[in-house]
Amino acid sequence: MSSSLDPKSAMIAVAERMFAERGIHEVSMRDVAAAAGQRNNSAVQYHFGGRDGLVQAVFRFRMGQINLARLAYLDDIDASGRTDTVRALVEAFLYPLADFLATADGSNYARFIARVSPSVDTLSPEFREVSEASNEVVSRLARALSHLPRRVAIERIDLMSNMTVSALAVFEQRREEGIPVVKADFDATVDHLVDLMVAGLLAPQSGHTRTRTT
């Protein structure tokens, strides 16, 4: 780990990579401290209060950067008159995240989100200052999906965002391991995801339901 990073930043960077690769519960806080060059085995406890605080710190650090980019993208689509179009709002969700992931510094974040987000409530007050833009995108999308009941619209938005992040995590891991199973570069993958997400959100609600028999 680069000595140019302060201890907290170094542990955030290391934790993101290690959690992305192995999951939250397979990484000890001692491992994180050691990999970040900290001799004190209790460094995570000292700086973050424990594992949960460290996970939240990684999210807040990355979400803060992406939140600002999303706010700027929302301003751009408002200025262009595309305020409430589903495609523009999907782009506002996905493009800032994709632009971040395209940098070397963000190469672990999609896998981190996929691994950790099921265990973290990003709607909680701890994340309010870095989730303004994503909350605004969800709110606008729910209004734009007027063909769906609001509950269905919210559920579909959540499903599509989770599926998108999972797809990016798979691409990220394949790229790192050098196994390009599908011959599409990152930009093409993002374009496919935008098209799929738009199509999924705009699809009518089916009248069919899955019936379980016991």
C-alpha positions in Angstrom: 0.0 0.0 0.0 1.3 3.4 -1.0 2.9 5.3 1.9 1.5 8.5 0.5 -2.0 7.5 1.9 -2.9 8.4 5.5 -3.8 5.4 7.7 -7.6 5.8 7.3 -7.4 6.2 3.5 -5.1 3.2 3.2 -7.4 1.0 5.2 -10.4 2.1 3.1 -8.6 1.2 -0.1 -7.4 -2.1 1.2 -10.8 -3.0 2.6 -12.6 -2.3 -0.6 -10.2 -4.7 -2.5 -10.3 -7.4 0.1 -14.1 -7.3 0.7 -14.6 -7.3 -3.1 -12.4 -10.4 -3.5 -13.4 -12.4 -0.5 -16.6 -11.0 1.1 -17.1 -9.2 4.4 -17.0 -12.1 6.7 -13.9 -13.8 5.2 -11.6 -10.8 5.9 -10.4 -10.1 9.5 -9.8 -6.6 10.6 -6.2 -7.6 11.5 -5.7 -8.6 7.8 -7.0 -5.2 6.7 -4.7 -3.3 9.1 -1.6 -5.4 8.1 -2.3 -5.0 4.4 -2.6 -1.3 4.9 0.8 -1.2 6.6 -0.5 -0.6 10.1 1.4 -2.3 12.9 -1.4 -1.9 15.4 -3.8 -4.8 15.0 -6.6 -2.7 16.5 -6.2 0.1 13.9 -9.6 -0.6 12.3 -11.3 -0.5 15.7 -9.5 2.8 16.5 -10.3 4.6 13.3 -13.7 3.2 12.3 -15.1 1.5 15.4 -15.0 -1.9 13.8 -16.0 -3.8 10.7 -19.4 -2.1 10.2 -17.8 1.4 10.5 -15.1 0.4 7.9 -17.7 -0.9 5.4 -19.7 2.3 5.8 -16.5 4.3 5.3 -15.8 2.6 2.0 -19.3 3.2 0.8 -19.3 6.9 1.9 -16.0 7.5 0.2 -17.0 6.1 -3.1 -20.6 7.2 -3.1 -19.5 10.7 -2.4 -17.6 10.9 -5.7 -20.4 9.2 -7.7 -23.1 11.3 -6.0 -21.4 14.5 -7.3 -21.1 13.1 -10.8 -24.8 12.0 -10.8 -25.9 15.5 -9.6 -24.0 17.0 -12.5 -25.6 14.6 -14.9 -29.0 15.4 -13.6 -28.3 19.1 -14.2 -27.3 18.3 -17.8 -30.4 16.4 -18.6 -32.6 19.1 -17.0 -30.8 21.7 -19.2 -31.4 19.5 -22.3 -35.1 19.1 -21.6 -34.8 15.3 -20.9 -35.8 15.7 -17.2 -38.2 12.9 -16.9 -37.4 10.5 -19.7 -36.6 7.0 -18.6 -33.5 6.6 -20.7 -32.0 9.8 -19.5 -32.6 8.8 -15.9 -31.1 5.4 -16.4 -28.1 7.1 -17.9 -27.9 9.3 -14.9 -27.8 6.2 -12.7 -25.4 4.2 -14.7 -23.0 6.5 -16.6 -21.4 8.2 -13.5 -20.9 4.7 -11.9 -19.5 3.3 -15.1 -17.2 6.3 -15.6 -15.8 5.8 -12.1 -15.4 2.0 -12.6 -13.5 2.7 -15.9 -10.6 4.2 -13.9 -7.9 2.1 -12.4 -8.7 3.5 -9.0 -12.3 2.2 -9.1 -11.5 -1.3 -10.4 -12.8 -3.2 -7.3 -15.9 -1.1 -6.6 -18.5 -3.0 -8.6 -17.5 -6.3 -6.9 -17.5 -4.5 -3.5 -21.0 -3.3 -4.0 -22.2 -6.7 -5.2 -20.6 -8.4 -2.2 -21.5 -5.9 0.5 -24.8 -4.1 -0.5 -27.1 -6.9 0.6 -25.8 -6.3 4.2 -25.9 -2.5 4.2 -28.9 -0.2 4.3 -27.7 2.7 2.1 -31.0 4.5 2.7 -30.1 5.0 6.4 -29.2 8.4 7.8 -25.5 7.5 7.7 -25.5 7.8 3.9 -27.9 10.7 3.5 -25.2 13.2 2.4 -23.8 10.9 -0.3 -27.1 9.4 -1.7 -28.9 12.6 -2.7 -28.5 12.0 -6.4 -29.4 8.3 -6.4 -32.5 9.0 -4.3 -33.5 11.7 -6.8 -33.0 9.3 -9.8 -35.2 6.7 -8.1 -37.9 9.3 -7.3 -37.9 10.6 -10.9 -37.9 7.1 -12.3 -40.9 6.0 -10.2 -42.8 9.0 -11.5 -41.8 8.3 -15.1 -43.0 4.7 -14.9 -46.6 5.9 -14.8 -47.7 2.6 -16.5 -46.9 0.7 -13.3 -48.3 0.9 -9.8 -45.8 2.8 -7.6 -44.9 -0.2 -5.5 -44.2 -2.2 -8.7 -42.1 0.6 -10.1 -40.0 0.9 -7.0 -39.4 -2.9 -6.9 -38.5 -3.0 -10.6 -36.0 -0.1 -10.2 -34.4 -1.9 -7.3 -34.2 -5.2 -9.3 -32.8 -3.5 -12.4 -30.1 -1.5 -10.4 -29.0 -4.7 -8.6 -28.8 -6.7 -11.8 -26.8 -3.9 -13.5 -24.3 -3.7 -10.6 -24.0 -7.5 -10.6 -23.3 -7.5 -14.4 -20.6 -4.9 -13.9 -19.1 -6.9 -11.1 -18.9 -9.9 -13.4 -17.3 -7.9 -16.2 -14.8 -6.4 -13.7 -13.7 -9.8 -12.4 -13.4 -11.3 -15.8 -11.3 -8.4 -17.0 -9.0 -8.7 -14.0 -8.6 -12.5 -14.5 -8.2 -12.2 -18.3 -11.2 -14.3 -19.2 -13.3 -12.3 -21.7 -16.1 -14.8 -22.2 -18.1 -12.3 -24.1 -16.3 -10.2 -26.7 -17.6 -6.8 -25.7 -15.5 -4.0 -24.3 -16.5 -2.0 -21.2 -18.3 0.8 -23.1 -20.2 -1.7 -25.2 -21.2 -3.5 -22.0 -22.5 -0.3 -20.5 -24.5 0.5 -23.6 -26.1 -3.0 -23.4 -26.9 -2.4 -19.8 -28.6 0.9 -20.5 -30.7 -0.7 -23.2 -31.6 -3.6 -21.1 -32.5 -1.5 -18.0 -34.7 0.8 -20.1 -36.5 -2.1 -21.7 -37.0 -3.8 -18.4 -38.4 -0.7 -16.7 -40.7 0.2 -19.6 -42.1 -3.4 -19.9 -45.8 -3.6 -19.0 -46.7 -5.5 -15.9 -47.6 -9.0 -16.7 -51.0 -10.3 -15.8 -49.5 -13.7 -15.1 -48.4 -14.7 -11.6 -46.3 -17.6 -10.4 -48.5 -19.9 -8.4 -46.9 -22.1 -5.8 -48.5 -25.3 -4.8 -47.9 -26.9 -1.4 
